[in-house]
């Protein structure tokens, strides 16, 4: 059976879709991809929780040595599309 994902912001949209489902013979999936493996998804990309036991003290030295501010750090970590 083909599947369609519908994103909506207003809860009234879901109510309207449920009403239409009775007439157009379609169903709603019970699980969503956001529930898989306990990850949080942002724009379809899973955010994996970090390991709190990692020592990041060396990162401060690397960032200060290269004179990186927050703006430069964000730009260097951007993904190329």
C-alpha positions in Angstrom: 0.0 0.0 0.0 1.5 3.4 -0.9 2.2 5.8 2.0 2.1 9.6 2.2 3.5 11.8 4.9 1.5 15.0 5.6 3.0 17.7 7.8 0.6 20.2 9.4 0.7 23.0 12.0 -2.9 23.4 12.9 -4.7 20.7 14.9 -7.9 21.4 12.9 -6.1 19.9 9.9 -5.8 16.5 11.6 -9.5 16.6 12.5 -10.4 17.4 8.9 -8.2 14.6 7.6 -9.8 12.1 10.0 -13.2 13.1 8.7 -12.0 12.7 5.1 -10.6 9.3 5.9 -14.1 7.9 6.5 -15.2 8.9 3.0 -11.9 8.3 1.0 -11.0 5.0 2.7 -7.5 5.8 4.0 -5.9 5.1 7.4 -3.4 6.7 9.7 -0.2 5.0 10.8 0.1 4.5 14.5 3.9 5.0 14.8 5.9 7.9 13.5 9.6 8.0 12.5 10.3 10.3 15.5 9.6 7.5 17.9 12.2 5.1 16.4 15.2 4.4 18.7 14.3 7.3 21.0 16.0 9.9 18.8 14.7 13.4 18.3 14.4 14.3 14.6 15.0 17.8 13.3 14.1 18.2 9.6 14.3 14.5 9.2 17.8 14.2 10.7 18.1 12.2 13.9 19.8 14.0 16.8 21.8 11.4 18.7 22.4 12.2 22.4 26.1 12.9 23.2 28.2 10.9 25.6 28.6 12.9 28.8 31.7 11.0 29.8 33.8 12.4 27.0 36.5 14.8 28.1 36.2 18.0 25.9 38.8 20.1 27.7 41.1 19.8 24.7 38.5 21.4 22.4 38.7 24.7 24.2 42.4 24.9 23.5 41.9 24.1 19.8 39.1 26.7 19.4 41.1 29.4 21.2 44.3 28.6 19.3 42.5 29.1 16.0 40.8 32.2 17.3 37.3 30.8 16.5 34.3 32.7 17.7 30.8 31.1 17.7 29.9 32.5 14.2 33.0 31.1 12.6 32.5 27.7 14.4 28.9 27.5 13.1 30.0 28.3 9.5 32.7 25.7 9.6 30.2 23.0 10.7 27.6 23.7 8.1 26.8 20.8 5.8 27.3 21.4 2.0 24.1 20.5 0.1 
